Amino acid sequence: MAEPLYVPVLPVREHARLAYQDVRSGVQAAMAPLWNVPPCSDLPPAELVTTPWKKQLDRMWGSCHDHPGWVDAPFAEKAHIPALSEIFAKDADFLAPPCPVTGPERSEAQKAAALETARHHGGGLGLRVCVPGEWDSRAAEAAQRLLVHVEREMPVDLLLDLGSVLPGRPDASKEALRALDALWPLADWRVAAVLGGGCPRLADDDVPRFGQLHEEPRSDWGMWHEMQMSGRDYLAELVYGDYGVQPVSSLANESDGGRPPWGVLAYTTDDWFVLCKVSNLEPDRVAGIRAAARLLRDLPEFRGAAASTGETWLHNCAGGPVTVGKGAGQPQHWLRAGNTQHMTHVVRSLQRR
C-alpha cells in the first residue's frame, strides 16, 4: 500500500461506495478509505453473506485499485466474528483487498481473527486506537501487548480515531498529540493516520427552517492544523482522515432508515460545512430541494460545476424544473454528492498545502 494523502472513514453502504467511485482517478489515487461494516446484531451469523452490505463489500473490492485501505467491523458481536472473518479471508483472494483492522479494546477473539486474516492476504494490519475523550495511557500498553503477536515482516498501520471533533472539544489536538507521543515509538508504522469527525448530528431544532443555510465549523480540520504547529518530528509522516459530511454516530446505524421526513444538502468550504435542511415529503419536496441546491450553488465559495461530480449534481439539481422529481434525489443521493465534493476538496486542499 502506497502512503495516501487522505483517509476517508466510510460505511459499507451503496451511497458511500458510489461516492468513492465518483471521485476522479487522480484524486482517488491519493486516498485510502477505512470501510466500516454496519451493525448486524439482529442477524444470525449464517445470514451475514446475504446482507445488503455484503453485496456492497463485494463491489467495493473491485474499486479500490492500488489504494485498498482498510475494512473494519467495529460493531461486531462475538457471535458474528467467525463468520465475518470467513468473509474477509475469502474476499482477501481479490487482487487488492482492504487490510483487516483490530484495536486494543477489541475482544481477544476479534484480535486473533484480524491477525489471521492479515496473515492470509499478506497486505498488512490496521490498528485502530480510539480516543473519544482524554487520552488514556493504558491504551498504549494494550496496543503494545497486541503488537507482540504481529510478525516482524507484517506491515502495520496506525489509525488514531478521535471520533467526534466538534466545537465543544477544544483540546482534541492536545489529546491526539499525547496519544501519538505514546504510540509512535511502538512500531515502524507503514501509515499513521489521524481521524476525526467534524460534521455534527442535527436534530429538528438544531437546524433553521427549510430553505435556510446553516454553517458548522470544520473543527476536525482545525484540529489537524493545530497539530501541525506543535513541532513534533513525526508530523510530516502523519496522514489526515475524516468522516466526510456525516456525523461519526451515523456509522452505528442499523440501516439507512428508509425515507426520513427531512434531510440535508451539504457543501464543504475551507472552514465550514454549509448545510441546508430540505423536506423529503410532498407536495413541495422537489421545489424545496432545488431551492436548497441553488443556495449552495450560489455560495461565493462554490467551486463550479466541473469541480467534481458532487458539484455537478448540485448544479444540475439547482437548475432543474420544480414540476419534475427526477434529479432532486433521495437522502442517499444527497450523501453521495456531499461526500464526493467533500473528498475531492479535502484531497486538493492537502495537495495545495
KOLKE-670044 format. One record per residue (C-alpha): residue number from 0; residue in three letters; x, y, z. Coordinates in Angstrom, 2 decimals, decimal comma. Example, Ala and Ser with C-alpha at 12.3 -4.5 7.8 and 13.67 -1.06 7.14 Angstrom:
2
   num   residu      east     north        up
     0      ALA     12,30     -4,50      7,80
     1      SER     13,67     -1,06      7,14
//
This chain:
353
   num   residu      east     north        up
     0      MET      0,00      0,00      0,00
     1      ALA      1,40      3,36     -1,03
     2      GLU      1,08      6,07      1,62
     3      PRO     -2,11      8,06      0,97
     4      LEU     -2,72     11,76      1,50
     5      TYR     -6,21     11,20      2,89
     6      VAL     -8,16      8,50      4,73
     7      PRO    -11,94      8,91      4,43
     8      VAL    -13,91      6,91      7,01
     9      LEU    -16,85      5,40      5,13
    10      PRO    -19,68      2,96      5,85
    11      VAL    -20,04     -0,12      3,67
    12      ARG    -23,18      1,24      2,03
    13      GLU    -24,12      1,99     -1,55
    14      HIS    -24,06      5,79     -1,27
    15      ALA    -20,52      5,73      0,17
    16      ARG    -19,22      3,22     -2,36
    17      LEU    -20,65      5,24     -5,25
    18      ALA    -19,27      8,49     -3,80
    19      TYR    -15,82      6,93     -3,65
    20      GLN    -16,14      5,67     -7,22
    21      ASP    -17,38      9,09     -8,36
    22      VAL    -14,14     10,73     -7,26
    23      ARG    -11,90     11,25    -10,27
    24      SER     -8,99      8,87    -10,67
    25      GLY     -6,29     11,44    -10,00
    26      VAL     -7,93     12,35     -6,69
    27      GLN     -8,85      8,79     -5,80
    28      ALA     -5,20      7,77     -6,17
    29      ALA     -4,40      9,96     -3,14
    30      MET     -7,00      8,22     -0,94
    31      ALA     -7,15      5,00      1,09
    32      PRO    -10,57      4,50      2,73
    33      LEU    -11,37      2,97      6,08
    34      TRP    -14,54      0,96      5,34
    35      ASN    -16,86      0,16      8,23
    36      VAL    -19,31     -2,75      8,24
    37      PRO    -22,66     -1,62      9,72
    38      PRO    -24,04     -3,24     12,88
    39      CYS    -25,53     -6,67     12,29
    40      SER    -26,74     -7,60     15,78
    41      ASP    -30,20     -8,53     14,53
    42      LEU    -28,90    -11,15     12,09
    43      PRO    -27,91    -14,77     12,69
    44      PRO    -24,24    -15,21     11,72
    45      ALA    -25,16    -17,55      8,87
    46      GLU    -27,16    -14,77      7,19
    47      LEU    -24,31    -12,23      7,03
    48      VAL    -23,45    -13,29      3,47
    49      THR    -26,94    -12,26      2,30
    50      THR    -26,95     -8,74      3,74
    51      PRO    -27,04     -5,64      1,50
    52      TRP    -23,68     -4,51      2,87
    53      LYS    -22,09     -7,81      1,79
    54      LYS    -23,11     -7,01     -1,79
    55      GLN    -21,56     -3,56     -1,42
    56      LEU    -18,43     -5,13      0,06
    57      ASP    -18,07     -7,42     -2,95
    58      ARG    -18,49     -4,48     -5,33
    59      MET    -16,12     -2,35     -3,29
    60      TRP    -13,16     -4,73     -3,66
    61      GLY    -13,05     -4,08     -7,38
    62      SER    -12,96     -0,29     -6,99
    63      CYS    -10,02      0,07     -4,59
    64      HIS     -7,21     -0,33     -7,16
    65      ASP     -3,78      0,46     -5,71
    66      HIS     -5,11      2,07     -2,53
    67      PRO     -7,24     -0,62     -0,93
    68      GLY     -7,29      0,92      2,54
    69      TRP     -8,80     -1,00      5,43
    70      VAL    -12,01     -2,78      6,38
    71      ASP    -13,32     -2,87      9,94
    72      ALA    -16,33     -4,29     11,73
    73      PRO    -16,28     -2,13     14,87
    74      PHE    -19,80     -3,12     15,96
    75      ALA    -19,46     -6,88     15,51
    76      GLU    -20,61     -9,02     18,38
    77      LYS    -18,73    -12,13     19,47
    78      ALA    -21,13    -14,49     17,69
    79      HIS    -20,51    -12,75     14,34
    80      ILE    -16,71    -12,70     14,42
    81      PRO    -16,10    -16,18     12,89
    82      ALA    -18,49    -15,51     10,00
    83      LEU    -17,06    -12,06      9,36
    84      SER    -13,54    -13,47      9,44
    85      GLU    -14,51    -16,08      6,87
    86      ILE    -15,97    -13,38      4,63
    87      PHE    -12,86    -11,21      4,89
    88      ALA    -10,49    -14,15      4,37
    89      LYS    -12,38    -15,34      1,30
    90      ASP    -12,52    -11,85     -0,16
    91      ALA     -8,80    -11,47      0,51
    92      ASP     -8,24    -13,54     -2,63
    93      PHE     -9,11    -10,42     -4,65
    94      LEU     -6,20     -8,56     -6,24
    95      ALA     -6,02     -5,72     -3,69
    96      PRO     -8,31     -6,32     -0,70
    97      PRO     -8,51     -3,81      2,16
    98      CYS     -6,48     -4,70      5,24
    99      PRO     -8,29     -6,03      8,32
   100      VAL     -8,48     -3,83     11,41
   101      THR     -8,34     -4,52     15,11
   102      GLY     -7,71     -2,41     18,21
   103      PRO     -6,53     -2,54     21,83
   104      GLU    -10,09     -2,52     23,19
   105      ARG    -11,36     -5,34     20,93
   106      SER    -12,07     -8,83     22,21
   107      GLU     -9,36    -11,48     22,10
   108      ALA    -11,40    -13,37     19,50
   109      GLN    -11,59    -10,31     17,24
   110      LYS     -7,86     -9,61     17,58
   111      ALA     -7,00    -13,21     16,72
   112      ALA     -9,34    -13,19     13,73
   113      ALA     -7,92     -9,93     12,37
   114      LEU     -4,36    -11,20     12,73
   115      GLU     -5,20    -14,46     10,97
   116      THR     -6,90    -12,59      8,10
   117      ALA     -3,88    -10,29      7,79
   118      ARG     -1,58    -13,32      7,60
   119      HIS     -3,82    -14,87      4,95
   120      HIS     -3,71    -12,00      2,49
   121      GLY     -0,35    -10,52      3,47
   122      GLY     -1,34     -6,89      2,91
   123      GLY     -0,92     -5,71      6,47
   124      LEU     -2,95     -4,95      9,59
   125      GLY     -4,68     -1,77     10,74
   126      LEU     -4,57     -0,86     14,44
   127      ARG     -7,49      1,44     15,28
   128      VAL     -6,91      3,23     18,57
   129      CYS     -9,96      5,22     19,68
   130      VAL     -9,62      8,42     21,72
   131      PRO    -13,18      9,73     22,21
   132      GLY    -12,13     11,97     25,10
   133      GLU     -8,97     12,28     27,15
   134      TRP     -6,06     10,06     26,20
   135      ASP     -5,67      7,04     28,48
   136      SER     -2,09      5,75     28,67
   137      ARG     -3,41      2,23     29,27
   138      ALA     -4,39      2,14     25,58
   139      ALA     -0,70      2,33     24,62
   140      GLU      0,09     -0,56     26,96
   141      ALA     -2,72     -2,61     25,41
   142      ALA     -1,51     -1,74     21,91
   143      GLN      1,99     -2,87     22,81
   144      ARG      0,67     -6,21     24,06
   145      LEU     -1,23     -6,68     20,81
   146      LEU      1,76     -5,81     18,65
   147      VAL      3,78     -8,57     20,29
   148      HIS      1,70    -11,05     18,27
   149      VAL      2,37     -9,34     14,93
   150      GLU      5,11    -10,87     12,83
   151      ARG      8,09     -8,63     12,25
   152      GLU      7,61     -8,61      8,48
   153      MET      3,89     -7,74      8,59
   154      PRO      3,15     -4,08      7,75
   155      VAL      1,17     -2,34     10,49
   156      ASP     -0,85      0,88     10,16
   157      LEU     -1,91      3,20     12,96
   158      LEU     -5,45      4,58     12,70
   159      LEU     -5,79      7,06     15,56
   160      ASP     -9,52      7,71     15,75
   161      LEU    -10,55     10,81     17,70
   162      GLY    -14,25     10,23     16,98
   163      SER    -16,33     13,41     17,02
   164      VAL    -14,23     16,57     16,98
   165      LEU    -16,77     19,35     17,44
   166      PRO    -16,50     22,90     18,83
   167      GLY    -17,14     21,60     22,35
   168      ARG    -13,85     19,70     22,26
   169      PRO    -11,15     22,39     22,01
   170      ASP     -8,40     20,15     23,43
   171      ALA     -8,73     17,45     20,74
   172      SER     -5,38     18,32     19,15
   173      LYS     -3,60     18,07     22,51
   174      GLU     -5,17     14,67     23,21
   175      ALA     -4,20     13,46     19,72
   176      LEU     -0,59     14,53     20,28
   177      ARG     -0,50     12,86     23,70
   178      ALA     -1,70      9,65     22,07
   179      LEU      0,81      9,89     19,24
   180      ASP      3,68     10,59     21,61
   181      ALA      2,88      7,29     23,34
   182      LEU      2,03      5,20     20,27
   183      TRP      4,62      6,39     17,78
   184      PRO      7,60      4,52     19,33
   185      LEU      5,72      1,20     19,45
   186      ALA      6,13      0,21     15,79
   187      ASP      7,54      1,19     12,44
   188      TRP      4,15      2,32     11,17
   189      ARG      3,66      1,99      7,41
   190      VAL      0,80      4,52      7,52
   191      ALA     -0,17      6,65     10,52
   192      ALA     -3,48      8,48     10,15
   193      VAL     -5,37     10,81     12,47
   194      LEU     -9,14     10,53     12,01
   195      GLY    -11,89     12,82     13,27
   196      GLY    -15,48     13,68     12,51
   197      GLY    -16,41     17,34     12,27
   198      CYS    -19,99     17,28     10,97
   199      PRO    -22,48     17,10     13,87
   200      ARG    -25,68     15,11     14,03
   201      LEU    -28,51     17,57     13,55
   202      ALA    -31,94     17,23     15,15
   203      ASP    -35,12     19,08     14,22
   204      ASP    -34,50     22,03     16,49
   205      ASP    -30,76     22,27     15,66
   206      VAL    -31,38     23,37     12,10
   207      PRO    -33,05     26,55     10,82
   208      ARG    -36,24     26,35      8,85
   209      PHE    -36,32     24,67      5,48
   210      GLY    -34,50     26,66      2,81
   211      GLN    -32,04     28,45      5,11
   212      LEU    -28,28     27,88      5,17
   213      HIS    -26,66     26,70      8,37
   214      GLU    -22,89     26,72      8,95
   215      GLU    -20,89     24,39     11,19
   216      PRO    -17,13     24,85     11,67
   217      ARG    -14,84     22,11     10,39
   218      SER    -13,38     21,55     13,84
   219      ASP    -11,56     18,38     12,82
   220      TRP     -9,77     20,29     10,04
   221      GLY     -8,86     22,95     12,57
   222      MET     -7,52     20,26     14,92
   223      TRP     -5,29     18,94     12,13
   224      HIS     -3,72     22,37     11,60
   225      GLU     -3,24     22,90     15,32
   226      MET     -1,32     19,64     15,43
   227      GLN      0,91     20,79     12,58
   228      MET      2,08     23,72     14,71
   229      SER      3,35     21,51     17,53
   230      GLY      6,80     20,87     16,09
   231      ARG      6,75     17,08     16,60
   232      ASP      9,27     15,16     14,48
   233      TYR      6,67     12,71     13,19
   234      LEU      4,23     15,33     11,84
   235      ALA      5,48     15,07      8,27
   236      GLU      4,57     11,36      8,26
   237      LEU      1,00     11,78      9,53
   238      VAL     -1,99     11,36      7,21
   239      TYR     -5,24     13,27      7,58
   240      GLY     -8,57     11,44      7,80
   241      ASP    -12,20     12,35      8,47
   242      TYR    -15,79     11,11      8,38
   243      GLY    -16,95     13,28      5,48
   244      VAL    -20,30     15,05      5,64
   245      GLN    -21,86     12,55      8,06
   246      PRO    -21,60     12,52     11,85
   247      VAL    -19,48      9,84     13,48
   248      SER    -22,58      8,28     15,04
   249      SER    -24,06      7,51     11,60
   250      LEU    -21,72      4,53     11,27
   251      ALA    -23,67      2,81     14,02
   252      ASN    -26,99      3,00     12,18
   253      GLU    -28,51     -0,43     11,70
   254      SER    -29,89      0,59      8,30
   255      ASP    -30,24      3,61      6,03
   256      GLY    -33,53      4,38      7,77
   257      GLY    -35,98      4,23      4,86
   258      ARG    -37,36      7,59      3,77
   259      PRO    -36,98     10,16      6,56
   260      PRO    -39,27     13,24      6,60
   261      TRP    -36,35     15,60      6,06
   262      GLY    -32,71     15,59      5,12
   263      VAL    -29,73     17,84      4,49
   264      LEU    -27,82     19,04      1,45
   265      ALA    -24,18     19,65      2,43
   266      TYR    -21,29     21,58      0,95
   267      THR    -17,72     21,81      2,24
   268      THR    -15,70     25,02      2,16
   269      ASP    -12,23     25,63      3,56
   270      ASP    -13,52     26,28      7,09
   271      TRP    -17,19     25,29      7,17
   272      PHE    -19,77     22,64      6,50
   273      VAL    -22,61     24,56      4,86
   274      LEU    -25,90     22,72      5,39
   275      CYS    -29,41     23,27      4,14
   276      LYS    -32,41     21,43      5,56
   277      VAL    -34,80     20,04      2,94
   278      SER    -38,18     18,36      3,21
   279      ASN    -38,49     14,83      1,89
   280      LEU    -42,30     14,99      1,85
   281      GLU    -44,75     16,12     -0,80
   282      PRO    -46,19     18,41     -2,06
   283      ASP    -43,32     20,93     -2,02
   284      ARG    -40,47     18,45     -1,85
   285      VAL    -38,90     18,97     -5,29
   286      ALA    -39,18     22,76     -5,22
   287      GLY    -37,57     22,89     -1,77
   288      ILE    -34,67     20,63     -2,74
   289      ARG    -33,93     22,61     -5,88
   290      ALA    -34,10     25,88     -3,92
   291      ALA    -31,60     24,49     -1,39
   292      ALA    -29,29     23,40     -4,21
   293      ARG    -29,44     26,93     -5,63
   294      LEU    -28,40     28,39     -2,28
   295      LEU    -25,33     26,14     -2,23
   296      ARG    -24,56     26,71     -5,91
   297      ASP    -24,68     30,48     -5,37
   298      LEU    -22,21     30,46     -2,47
   299      PRO    -19,12     32,60     -3,18
   300      GLU    -17,07     29,51     -2,23
   301      PHE    -18,84     27,20     -4,70
   302      ARG    -16,08     25,70     -6,82
   303      GLY    -18,06     25,34    -10,04
   304      ALA    -19,99     22,55    -11,70
   305      ALA    -16,82     20,95    -13,07
   306      ALA    -15,03     20,67     -9,71
   307      SER    -16,41     17,17     -9,03
   308      THR    -19,50     15,09     -9,74
   309      GLY    -20,81     16,36     -6,39
   310      GLU    -20,77     19,93     -7,66
   311      THR    -22,18     18,75    -10,98
   312      TRP    -25,12     17,16     -9,18
   313      LEU    -25,79     20,33     -7,15
   314      HIS    -25,58     22,50    -10,26
   315      ASN    -27,97     20,28    -12,22
   316      CYS    -30,37     19,93     -9,29
   317      ALA    -30,43     23,70     -8,83
   318      GLY    -31,36     24,28    -12,45
   319      GLY    -33,97     21,55    -12,83
   320      PRO    -37,73     22,13    -13,20
   321      VAL    -39,74     22,16     -9,96
   322      THR    -42,52     20,09    -11,52
   323      VAL    -40,36     17,05    -12,25
   324      GLY    -38,97     14,90     -9,46
   325      LYS    -36,09     13,42    -11,46
   326      GLY    -32,78     14,90    -10,35
   327      ALA    -33,93     16,04     -6,90
   328      GLY    -32,87     12,72     -5,42
   329      GLN    -33,31     10,98     -2,09
   330      PRO    -31,12     11,15      1,06
   331      GLN    -28,67      8,59     -0,35
   332      HIS    -28,18     10,80     -3,43
   333      TRP    -27,57     13,86     -1,24
   334      LEU    -24,99     11,93      0,79
   335      ARG    -23,33     10,65     -2,37
   336      ALA    -22,99     14,15     -3,83
   337      GLY    -21,98     15,64     -0,47
   338      ASN    -19,23     13,13      0,16
   339      THR    -17,90     13,25     -3,40
   340      GLN    -17,40     17,02     -3,31
   341      HIS    -16,03     16,78      0,23
   342      MET    -13,44     14,09     -0,52
   343      THR    -12,36     15,89     -3,68
   344      HIS    -11,97     19,20     -1,86
   345      VAL    -10,00     17,62      1,01
   346      VAL     -7,52     15,92     -1,32
   347      ARG     -6,98     19,09     -3,35
   348      SER     -6,55     21,14     -0,18
   349      LEU     -3,93     18,70      1,11
   350      GLN     -2,14     18,71     -2,24
   351      ARG     -2,00     22,52     -2,20
   352      ARG     -0,65     22,62      1,33
//
